[in-house]
Amino acid sequence: MHTKQELDARMQEAGIQPLKKLGQNFLLNPNIVDAIVTHVKALSPSAVVEIGPGLGALTDELIVSFPSSVTLVEIDSGLVEFWKKRAPLVQIIHSDAMSVQWVNLGIPDGACLVSNLPYSIAASLVMEITLQAGQPFSSMVLMMQKEVASRIQAAPNAEDYGIPSVVVQTFWTIAKLVDAGPQDFYPVPNVGSRVITLKQKTSTLARQGYVEFVKQAFSQRRKKLNSNLKNSYPKAKIDEAFEKLGLSDSARAQELSPTQFEEFYRLISV
């Protein structure tokens, strides 16, 4: 399904129109589809989960490549019925992806999550999956608004470097796969998109505690890091971490790399 005519036919078959409230912008560009599917195949995942299959630009190719191991998560009831008829052997979960408890779905470890994410939930969903204990994904291939992808990939001292940058980079290795322009979708969005790949790192960090630490560190960006932390952690531990990491007293959260954040947290958690 790579033409507007094919898309129209499927919308008619499903009895739907794109819903702005669900962030439905359907991918049409076959080159982007090929890039995503080729990368997912190279990962050799145990299973593939797609959030928001929509009308199937990606889904058709994923089902061909992984005929017995695709799970679809879709919130739109019209599209759920569409996929039940079109792919009766595929597991379809009628749910908001933000409320799914992934550990309860029986998806094997080593799975890959694939999605053309609605812009409104992209950053929140990546954070939610990162923090959800027992989630089965060792990799993710996600399309999102380019601005959100830039925020997740941002480096220290960049204007958009913040909590998502630190947390996601701590637990995932992130790379850009391909960019997509507004013309690659229907309806045409007013922003550009980017596909990023994420491979999970091995980590023993206490994730919830770590995230609270990072949030506290960034609570007031203009303040010094030690000022943001002083009411939540012992001063002696903060001073020790500053010394061991070689940080100046005037250091601010946005100056620390994810690796430094991780080391800082380990030092104050002992």
JOJO-V518982 format. One record per backbone hydrogen bond with DSSP energy under -0.5 kcal/mol. NH is the residue of the N-H (numbers start at 1). CO is the residue of the C=O. Records with the same first field share a line. If there is no record, write none. Layout:
BEGIN
NH=CO / CO
END
This chain:
BEGIN
7=3
8=4
9=5
10=6
11=7
12=8
13=9
14=10
15=11
16=11
20=18
22=19
23=20
24=19
25=23
26=186
28=184
29=184
33=29
34=30
35=31
36=32
37=33
38=34
39=35
40=36
41=37
42=38
43=39 / 40
44=40 / 41
45=40
46=110
48=69
49=112
50=71
51=49 / 114
52=50 / 73
56=53
60=56
62=58
63=59
64=60
65=61
66=62
69=66
71=48
72=91
73=50
74=72 / 93
77=75
80=76
81=77
82=78
83=79
84=80
85=81
86=82
87=83
90=87
91=70
93=72
94=92
95=74 / 93
97=95
99=96
100=97
102=100
104=101
105=102
107=102
110=136
111=108 / 136
112=47
113=139
114=49
115=141
116=51
117=115 / 143
121=118
122=118
125=121
126=122
127=123
128=124
129=125
130=126
131=127
132=128
133=131
135=132
138=111 / 136
139=111
140=198
141=113
142=196
143=115
144=194
146=192
148=145
149=145
150=146
151=147
152=148
153=149
154=150
157=254
158=155
161=158
166=162
167=163
168=164
169=165
170=166
171=167
172=168
173=199
174=172
175=197
177=195
178=195
180=193
184=181
185=182
186=26
189=187
193=180
194=144
195=178
196=142 / 194
197=175
198=140
199=173
200=138
201=171
207=205
210=206
211=207
212=208
213=209
214=210
215=211
216=212
217=213
218=214
219=216
223=220
225=251
228=224
229=225
230=226
232=229
233=229
238=234
239=235
240=236
241=237
242=238
243=239
244=240
245=241
246=242 / 243
247=242
251=248
255=252
256=253
261=257
262=258
263=259
264=260
265=261
266=262
267=263
268=264
269=265
270=266 / 267
END
